[in-house]
């Protein structure tokens, strides 16, 4: 599977840079898929979670939800995230097309919504497309995406998952 660089899902809890409070990004993933945790990996700088619909596996999925938390990472403009993923997707497949759908660099917590659509890969004819949502927390950069094995994302898919991601919230404990 071509996962570009990073993956994670559900709610990820990480310590803020000062360790005084915990910051989490809460996403309410569409319940009709009966998501199950497929992978949870963490080290000192990142945490990555992957979820799949309840009847699928990480090795055989049609939809994959992910969330990645970059601990103690700060960006000043959303273009920085977009460029990282533009370069990574170009390395995976020259046919990949990245499109920025929406961004806000003036919000307290800057964010960007973009998609990458890939009709095929050099060593794999299967397509894969993702809708990404990245948001800057106080001390953590959260990058989330939903992937499907299609050449393009439909407008209905984009609208549904854009709303889910944009309705997410940073919470502090």
Protein Blocks (a to p, Z undefined) as FASTA:
>chain_A
ZZhjbccehjdddddfkopaccdddddddfklopacfbdcddfkbccdddddfkbcfklc
fbdcdddddehiacfbfklmmmmmmmmmmmmpmkbccddfbdcfkbmbacdddddddfbd
fklcbdcdddddddddfkbccddddddddfbdcfklmmmmmmmmmmpccddZZ
